[in-house]
Amino acid sequence: MLPDLNEKLRAYVEEFNASDQEIYRQEIPNTEAFSYLQQNAPLLDCPDKELEKTYYFRLWTLRKHWKQTPFGHVLTEFLPPVGWAGPYNTINCPVGHHLREARWLSDAPDRLWEYICFWLNDHGNAFTYSMWFASAVEAYFYIYPNAERMKEILPKLDRLYKKREALSLRSCGLFWSNDNYDGMEYSVGGSGIRPTLNSYMCADAFSISRMAERVGMDDLVQAYRIRALRLSDRINEFLWDGDFYRTIPCGENDPANWTSRPGVPAEYCARELVGYIPWYFDLADSSKDEAFLQLFDESGFSAPFGLTTAERRHPRFMQKFDHECRWNGFVWPFATSQTLTALSNMIRARGEQSPVSNESFYALLYQYALSHRITDEAGHTRCWIDEDMDPFTGRWYCRDELLRNDYVNRGGMPERGKDYNHSTFCDLVLSGLLGIRFEQGVMCADPILPPDWNWFMVTGITKNKWNVLYDRDGTHYGCGAGLRCWKDT
């Protein structure tokens, strides 16, 4: 008999509610969390209870960020209002993460459509930070195909793309970005021609071309395919330096028509997690895959409590600045979720030729799951997600610094980063680990499981209530051996 996952959900929600100080309420308060998630969230049953707990915790925090506006629903990054946000406390930096994470909810077809239109209709500040948008919109349409909606927004995606070109495309054929406005303050590589915005824009161009082809908008198909291929060539020619994708640091008006990769001073020439972003969008070929071995190297990105945002061997690793948000080595869920998505894409694409095993991917995902914790002065540990973490202590560094500097008494909001919505986790489990995807409206799954996972089940996936069950030998669930997907009738 299959387990009652609603009761599992109830137990987790009651635990999270009981330990929560609900400082900032938006549309769906804690008292309504179980009802909302029962109706809308895909429910997970798996052997790893720490990963399972984090999965439910991230669903529980995600629903906190829904906000109703005069222009429909939006998702926030911070629960308290912050001065650098735009209308309705929205920030465009994590929108790609928001769309990928929330697309699995049953109410996503309408709520996320409103959120997509919020940005496309200029109700939010879509250019404050860099973002990947068209590619995340395409991922939404894979689950919820709708030719009329796609046709409606393609001219707006075209306009958005061209405005970013006008703002950031340089004569070298690549995009310039400020690391702060990539959402990545005080990085080692600094501002310049970065793997971030260039990968985002290349992926968005491919997505616009593919979506246009599906709805017969031929004028956009070729125009954006040319853009995408040209940008992909430039990324691989100039940002790949022989063993890694790295930033070319330069001033905003410096880039020219290069004939070879410019020299980069050693002070700035670092491997950073942003170097894995091309794999997030399938822009890197297999000859470059050994770069992922740096994730397991203690001189590279491997640390006790997570992946460092800059390689540990670099002399400027975790260099001190008087700022609580630093991307020069501290662990950021934003970057971790980008990197693990990139890694899962590579493993699935390369199969047996992958230099990284399923088990090694899972070890990093498990480490990421365990990072969603905080321990109080009495030694009690509970689930938590915040801004950036010290890779050697597991403490939420930004939170500690704000408390140390008496941030609240200086006019700041208490617990600024609590329940921070700046990354994915559920999407990493569903699409990364379990390989759940949709092809022409039909769900399929291609898991990359560690050897000791003999079973799992996910129920209530999306509005159509798809389910997937795996039982290696048929003894756990008693429904037969193997993997099967079905839709509730």
C-alpha positions as CSV (number, residue, x, y, z in Angstrom):
1,M,0.0,0.0,0.0
2,L,1.4,3.4,-0.9
3,P,2.2,5.8,1.9
4,D,0.0,8.8,2.7
5,L,2.2,11.7,1.7
6,N,-0.3,14.2,2.9
7,E,0.4,13.1,6.5
8,K,4.1,13.3,5.8
9,L,3.5,16.9,4.6
10,R,1.4,17.7,7.6
11,A,4.1,16.5,10.0
12,Y,6.8,18.6,8.3
13,V,4.6,21.8,8.1
14,E,3.7,21.4,11.8
15,E,7.4,21.1,12.7
16,F,8.4,24.2,10.6
17,N,5.5,26.3,11.9
18,A,6.2,25.4,15.5
19,S,9.8,26.6,15.2
20,D,9.1,29.7,13.2
21,Q,8.9,33.3,14.2
22,E,6.6,34.6,11.5
23,I,7.8,38.2,11.3
24,Y,6.7,39.0,7.8
25,R,3.4,37.7,6.4
26,Q,2.4,37.9,2.8
27,E,-0.4,36.2,1.0
28,I,-0.2,32.7,2.5
29,P,0.6,32.7,6.2
30,N,1.8,29.7,8.2
31,T,-1.7,28.8,9.3
32,E,-2.6,28.2,5.6
33,A,0.7,26.5,4.6
34,F,-0.5,22.9,4.9
35,S,-3.7,23.6,3.0
36,Y,-1.9,25.5,0.2
37,L,0.9,22.9,-0.2
38,Q,-1.5,19.9,0.0
39,Q,-3.4,21.4,-2.9
40,N,-0.4,22.6,-5.0
41,A,2.9,21.0,-4.1
42,P,4.5,17.8,-5.5
43,L,5.0,15.5,-2.5
44,L,8.2,13.5,-2.1
45,D,8.9,10.1,-0.4
46,C,12.6,9.1,-0.5
47,P,15.2,7.1,1.5
48,D,17.2,10.2,2.5
49,K,15.3,11.9,5.3
50,E,17.6,14.9,5.5
51,L,17.2,15.7,1.8
52,E,13.5,15.0,2.1
53,K,13.2,17.4,5.1
54,T,15.0,20.2,3.2
55,Y,12.8,19.6,0.2
56,Y,9.6,20.1,2.2
57,F,11.2,23.1,4.0
58,R,11.9,24.8,0.7
59,L,8.3,24.3,-0.4
60,W,7.2,25.7,2.9
61,T,9.4,28.8,2.5
62,L,8.6,29.3,-1.2
63,R,4.9,29.8,-0.5
64,K,5.8,32.6,1.9
65,H,7.0,34.7,-1.0
66,W,3.8,34.8,-3.1
67,K,2.5,38.4,-3.1
68,Q,-0.7,39.7,-4.7
69,T,-0.3,43.0,-6.5
70,P,-2.6,45.1,-8.7
71,F,-0.8,43.4,-11.7
72,G,-1.2,39.8,-10.5
73,H,1.0,37.6,-8.4
74,V,4.7,38.0,-7.9
75,L,7.4,36.3,-6.0
76,T,9.7,38.2,-3.7
77,E,13.4,37.6,-2.8
78,F,13.3,39.2,0.6
79,L,10.3,39.0,2.9
80,P,11.0,42.4,4.5
81,P,11.1,45.5,2.3
82,V,14.6,46.4,1.2
83,G,15.8,49.7,-0.2
84,W,17.3,48.3,-3.4
85,A,14.1,46.5,-4.5
86,G,11.7,47.7,-7.1
87,P,7.9,47.9,-7.0
88,Y,6.2,45.6,-4.6
89,N,9.6,44.6,-3.2
90,T,10.4,42.7,-6.4
91,I,14.0,42.2,-7.5
92,N,14.7,40.8,-11.0
93,C,18.0,39.1,-10.0
94,P,16.6,35.7,-8.9
95,V,13.6,35.5,-11.3
96,G,15.2,32.6,-13.3
97,H,15.4,30.6,-10.0
98,H,11.8,31.6,-9.1
99,L,10.4,30.4,-12.4
100,R,12.2,27.1,-12.3
101,E,11.3,26.4,-8.6
102,A,7.7,27.4,-8.7
103,R,6.8,25.8,-12.1
104,W,6.2,22.5,-10.3
105,L,3.3,23.9,-8.3
106,S,-0.3,23.1,-9.4
107,D,-1.2,26.8,-9.5
108,A,1.9,27.7,-11.5
109,P,0.0,28.0,-14.9
110,D,-1.8,31.2,-13.7
111,R,0.4,32.6,-10.9
112,L,3.6,32.3,-12.8
113,W,2.0,33.6,-16.0
114,E,1.1,36.7,-14.0
115,Y,4.6,36.9,-12.7
116,I,6.1,36.6,-16.2
117,C,3.7,39.3,-17.5
118,F,4.6,41.5,-14.5
119,W,8.2,41.8,-15.9
120,L,7.3,41.9,-19.6
121,N,4.7,44.7,-19.1
122,D,7.2,46.9,-17.3
123,H,5.6,46.8,-13.8
124,G,9.0,45.8,-12.3
125,N,12.6,46.9,-12.9
126,A,13.8,44.2,-15.3
127,F,17.3,45.8,-15.9
128,T,18.5,46.6,-12.4
129,Y,20.3,43.2,-12.2
130,S,21.2,40.7,-14.9
131,M,18.8,37.7,-15.2
132,W,18.1,34.7,-17.4
133,F,14.5,35.1,-18.4
134,A,13.5,33.8,-21.8
135,S,15.1,30.4,-21.0
136,A,13.2,30.2,-17.7
137,V,10.0,31.1,-19.5
138,E,10.7,28.3,-22.0
139,A,11.1,25.9,-19.1
140,Y,7.7,27.0,-17.9
141,F,6.2,26.3,-21.3
142,Y,7.7,22.8,-21.4
143,I,5.4,21.9,-18.5
144,Y,2.5,24.1,-19.5
145,P,2.5,24.4,-23.3
146,N,0.3,27.2,-24.6
147,A,0.8,28.5,-28.1
148,E,-1.4,31.5,-27.7
149,R,0.5,32.7,-24.6
150,M,3.8,32.0,-26.2
151,K,2.9,34.0,-29.3
152,E,1.6,36.9,-27.1
153,I,4.9,37.4,-25.2
154,L,7.5,36.7,-27.9
155,P,7.4,40.3,-29.2
156,K,7.9,41.5,-25.6
157,L,10.8,39.0,-25.1
158,D,12.3,40.5,-28.3
159,R,12.0,44.0,-26.9
160,L,13.5,43.0,-23.6
161,Y,16.4,41.3,-25.2
162,K,17.2,44.2,-27.5
163,K,17.1,46.7,-24.6
164,R,19.7,44.6,-22.7
165,E,21.8,44.5,-25.9
166,A,21.6,48.3,-26.0
167,L,22.7,48.6,-22.4
168,S,25.4,45.9,-22.2
169,L,26.6,44.5,-25.5
170,R,30.1,45.7,-26.4
171,S,32.1,45.9,-29.6
172,C,33.9,42.7,-28.8
173,G,30.6,40.9,-29.3
174,L,30.1,40.0,-25.6
175,F,28.2,41.6,-22.8
176,W,29.7,43.6,-20.0
177,S,28.3,43.4,-16.5
178,N,29.1,44.8,-13.1
179,D,29.6,41.9,-10.6
180,N,27.4,43.8,-8.1
181,Y,24.6,43.9,-10.6
182,D,25.0,40.3,-11.4
183,G,24.0,40.0,-7.7
184,M,27.6,38.9,-6.9
185,E,29.3,41.6,-4.9
186,Y,33.0,41.7,-4.2
187,S,33.8,38.8,-6.5
188,V,37.5,38.0,-7.2
189,G,37.0,38.3,-11.0
190,G,35.2,41.6,-10.6
191,S,33.3,43.5,-13.2
192,G,33.9,42.9,-16.9
193,I,33.1,40.3,-19.5
194,R,31.6,37.6,-17.3
195,P,30.3,34.1,-17.8
196,T,27.1,35.2,-16.1
197,L,25.3,37.7,-18.4
198,N,26.9,36.3,-21.5
199,S,25.5,32.8,-20.8
200,Y,22.1,34.2,-19.8
201,M,21.8,36.2,-23.0
202,C,23.0,33.3,-25.2
203,A,20.5,30.9,-23.6
204,D,17.7,33.5,-23.9
205,A,18.5,33.9,-27.6
206,F,18.3,30.1,-28.2
207,S,15.1,30.0,-26.3
208,I,13.4,32.8,-28.2
209,S,14.4,31.2,-31.5
210,R,13.0,27.8,-30.4
211,M,9.7,29.3,-29.1
212,A,9.3,31.4,-32.2
213,E,9.7,28.3,-34.3
214,R,7.0,26.5,-32.4
215,V,4.5,29.2,-33.1
216,G,5.5,30.1,-36.7
217,M,7.1,33.5,-36.0
218,D,9.7,33.0,-38.7
219,D,11.2,36.5,-38.5
220,L,12.4,35.8,-34.9
221,V,13.6,32.2,-35.5
222,Q,16.6,33.0,-37.7
223,A,17.4,36.4,-36.1
224,Y,17.8,34.9,-32.6
225,R,19.5,31.7,-33.8
226,I,22.2,33.9,-35.4
227,R,22.5,35.9,-32.2
228,A,22.8,32.7,-30.1
229,L,25.4,31.0,-32.3
230,R,27.5,34.1,-32.6
231,L,27.4,34.7,-28.8
232,S,28.1,31.0,-28.1
233,D,31.2,31.1,-30.3
234,R,32.5,34.3,-28.6
235,I,31.9,32.8,-25.1
236,N,33.9,29.7,-26.0
237,E,36.6,31.6,-27.8
238,F,37.2,34.3,-25.2
239,L,35.9,33.2,-21.8
240,W,37.3,29.7,-21.9
241,D,41.0,30.0,-21.1
242,G,42.0,26.3,-21.6
243,D,40.7,24.8,-18.4
244,F,37.9,27.0,-17.2
245,Y,35.4,29.8,-18.1
246,R,36.7,32.9,-16.4
247,T,35.8,36.6,-16.2
248,I,37.8,39.1,-18.3
249,P,38.0,42.0,-15.9
250,C,37.7,45.4,-17.6
251,G,36.0,48.8,-17.3
252,E,32.6,49.3,-18.7
253,N,33.9,51.1,-21.8
254,D,37.1,49.1,-22.3
255,P,36.1,46.1,-24.4
256,A,37.1,46.3,-28.0
257,N,37.2,44.0,-31.0
258,W,39.7,41.4,-29.7
259,T,41.5,38.9,-31.9
260,S,42.6,36.8,-28.9
261,R,41.7,36.5,-25.3
262,P,43.2,39.5,-23.4
263,G,45.7,38.9,-20.7
264,V,44.2,38.9,-17.2
265,P,46.3,40.0,-14.2
266,A,46.9,37.1,-11.8
267,E,45.2,39.1,-9.0
268,Y,41.8,38.7,-10.9
269,C,42.4,35.4,-12.8
270,A,40.5,33.0,-10.6
271,R,38.2,30.0,-11.1
272,E,34.8,31.0,-9.7
273,L,31.5,29.1,-9.6
274,V,30.2,31.4,-12.3
275,G,32.5,29.4,-14.6
276,Y,30.0,26.5,-14.6
277,I,27.0,28.6,-15.8
278,P,27.6,27.7,-19.5
279,W,26.8,24.1,-18.6
280,Y,23.5,25.2,-16.9
281,F,22.4,26.2,-20.5
282,D,24.2,23.4,-22.4
283,L,26.7,25.8,-24.0
284,A,29.8,23.8,-23.2
285,D,31.0,20.7,-25.1
286,S,32.4,17.5,-23.5
287,S,36.0,18.5,-24.0
288,K,35.6,20.9,-21.1
289,D,33.8,18.7,-18.6
290,E,36.9,17.9,-16.5
291,A,36.5,21.5,-15.1
292,F,33.9,19.9,-12.8
293,L,36.6,18.0,-10.9
294,Q,37.5,21.3,-9.2
295,L,34.2,20.9,-7.2
296,F,35.8,18.0,-5.3
297,D,39.3,19.6,-4.8
298,E,40.0,21.2,-1.5
299,S,42.2,23.7,-3.3
300,G,39.3,24.3,-5.6
301,F,35.7,24.8,-4.5
302,S,35.3,21.9,-1.9
303,A,34.8,23.0,1.7
304,P,33.2,21.4,4.7
305,F,29.9,23.3,4.5
306,G,29.4,23.9,0.8
307,L,30.9,25.0,-2.5
308,T,33.0,28.1,-2.3
309,T,32.2,30.8,-4.8
310,A,35.9,31.3,-5.6
311,E,38.7,28.7,-5.6
312,R,40.4,28.3,-2.3
313,R,43.9,28.4,-3.8
314,H,43.5,32.0,-4.9
315,P,45.3,34.6,-2.8
316,R,42.2,36.8,-2.7
317,F,40.0,34.0,-1.4
318,M,37.7,35.4,1.3
319,Q,39.6,38.6,1.3
320,K,38.2,40.9,4.0
321,F,35.9,43.8,3.0
322,D,33.6,45.7,5.2
323,H,30.5,44.2,3.7
324,E,28.3,41.3,4.8
325,C,27.7,40.1,1.2
326,R,30.8,38.8,-0.5
327,W,31.2,36.4,-3.4
328,N,34.9,35.9,-3.0
329,G,34.6,32.5,-1.4
330,F,31.5,32.5,0.8
331,V,28.9,29.9,0.1
332,W,25.8,31.3,-1.7
333,P,22.8,29.1,-2.4
334,F,22.2,31.1,-5.6
335,A,25.5,29.9,-7.0
336,T,25.3,26.4,-5.5
337,S,22.0,25.8,-7.2
338,Q,23.3,27.1,-10.5
339,T,26.3,24.9,-10.3
340,L,24.5,21.7,-9.3
341,T,21.9,22.3,-12.1
342,A,24.9,22.6,-14.5
343,L,26.5,19.4,-13.1
344,S,23.3,17.4,-13.4
345,N,22.9,18.6,-17.0
346,M,26.4,17.5,-17.8
347,I,26.1,14.0,-16.2
348,R,22.8,13.3,-17.9
349,A,24.1,14.5,-21.3
350,R,27.4,12.5,-21.1
351,G,26.2,9.3,-19.5
352,E,29.0,6.9,-18.9
353,Q,31.5,9.4,-20.4
354,S,30.9,11.9,-17.5
355,P,34.0,12.6,-15.4
356,V,31.6,12.9,-12.3
357,S,29.6,10.0,-11.0
358,N,25.9,10.0,-9.9
359,E,27.2,9.3,-6.4
360,S,29.5,12.3,-6.4
361,F,26.7,14.6,-7.7
362,Y,24.5,13.3,-4.9
363,A,27.2,14.0,-2.3
364,L,27.1,17.7,-3.3
365,L,23.3,17.8,-3.3
366,Y,23.2,16.2,0.2
367,Q,25.8,18.7,1.4
368,Y,23.6,21.5,0.0
369,A,20.5,20.0,1.8
370,L,22.4,20.0,5.1
371,S,23.4,23.6,4.7
372,H,19.8,24.6,5.2
373,R,20.2,24.5,9.0
374,I,20.9,26.9,11.9
375,T,21.9,26.0,15.5
376,D,20.8,28.3,18.3
377,E,22.7,29.0,21.5
378,A,21.1,26.1,23.3
379,G,22.3,23.7,20.6
380,H,19.0,23.2,18.9
381,T,19.1,22.8,15.2
382,R,16.3,23.7,12.8
383,C,15.8,24.3,9.1
384,W,16.9,27.7,7.8
385,I,17.8,29.5,4.6
386,D,19.6,32.8,4.5
387,E,22.0,34.8,2.4
388,D,25.6,33.7,2.5
389,M,27.4,31.1,4.6
390,D,30.9,30.7,6.0
391,P,32.3,27.6,4.2
392,F,34.3,26.4,7.2
393,T,31.9,27.0,10.2
394,G,28.4,26.5,8.5
395,R,27.2,29.8,10.1
396,W,25.1,32.2,8.1
397,Y,27.8,34.9,7.7
398,C,25.6,37.8,6.5
399,R,23.2,37.2,9.4
400,D,26.0,37.2,11.9
401,E,27.6,40.3,10.5
402,L,24.2,42.2,10.6
403,L,23.8,41.2,14.2
404,R,27.3,42.2,15.1
405,N,26.9,45.6,13.5
406,D,23.7,46.3,15.3
407,Y,21.9,46.4,11.9
408,V,18.3,46.6,13.4
409,N,19.1,49.5,15.7
410,R,20.6,51.3,12.8
411,G,17.4,51.2,11.0
412,G,17.6,47.8,9.3
413,M,14.9,45.1,9.2
414,P,15.2,42.3,11.7
415,E,16.1,38.9,10.2
416,R,16.6,40.5,6.7
417,G,17.7,37.2,5.0
418,K,15.4,34.7,6.8
419,D,13.6,32.4,4.3
420,Y,15.6,34.0,1.5
421,N,14.2,33.2,-1.9
422,H,17.4,33.5,-4.0
423,S,18.0,29.9,-5.2
424,T,16.4,26.6,-6.1
425,F,16.3,23.3,-4.2
426,C,13.1,21.5,-5.1
427,D,13.9,21.9,-8.8
428,L,17.3,20.4,-8.2
429,V,15.6,17.3,-6.7
430,L,12.8,17.0,-9.3
431,S,14.6,17.9,-12.5
432,G,18.2,17.4,-11.5
433,L,18.3,14.3,-9.3
434,L,15.1,12.6,-10.5
435,G,15.2,13.9,-14.1
436,I,11.5,14.7,-14.3
437,R,10.7,16.5,-17.5
438,F,7.8,17.0,-20.0
439,E,7.8,16.2,-23.7
440,Q,4.7,17.3,-25.6
441,G,2.6,17.3,-22.5
442,V,3.7,13.9,-21.3
443,M,5.9,13.4,-18.2
444,C,8.9,11.2,-18.2
445,A,11.8,10.7,-15.7
446,D,15.5,9.9,-16.1
447,P,17.0,9.7,-12.6
448,I,20.7,10.0,-11.8
449,L,20.5,8.2,-8.4
450,P,23.2,7.1,-6.0
451,P,23.7,3.4,-5.7
452,D,21.9,3.1,-2.3
453,W,18.6,4.7,-3.5
454,N,16.3,1.7,-4.2
455,W,13.0,3.6,-4.2
456,F,11.4,7.0,-4.3
457,M,8.0,8.4,-5.2
458,V,6.7,11.9,-6.1
459,T,2.9,12.6,-6.3
460,G,0.8,15.5,-7.5
461,I,3.3,17.0,-9.9
462,T,1.9,20.1,-11.6
463,K,-1.8,20.9,-12.3
464,N,-2.3,17.6,-14.1
465,K,-1.3,15.6,-11.0
466,W,1.4,13.4,-12.5
467,N,3.1,10.8,-10.3
468,V,6.4,9.0,-10.6
469,L,7.4,5.9,-8.6
470,Y,10.6,3.9,-8.6
471,D,11.1,0.6,-6.8
472,R,14.3,-1.3,-7.8
473,D,13.0,-4.8,-7.0
474,G,9.3,-4.1,-6.2
475,T,9.5,-4.9,-2.5
476,H,9.2,-1.4,-1.1
477,Y,5.9,-0.2,-2.5
478,G,4.6,-3.5,-3.7
479,C,3.6,-2.1,-7.1
480,G,6.1,-4.0,-9.2
481,A,9.8,-3.4,-10.0
482,G,11.2,-0.5,-12.0
483,L,10.2,3.1,-12.8
484,R,6.7,4.2,-13.9
485,C,4.9,7.5,-14.4
486,W,1.1,8.0,-14.5
487,K,-1.4,10.8,-14.3
488,D,-4.4,10.8,-11.8
489,T,-7.7,10.4,-13.6
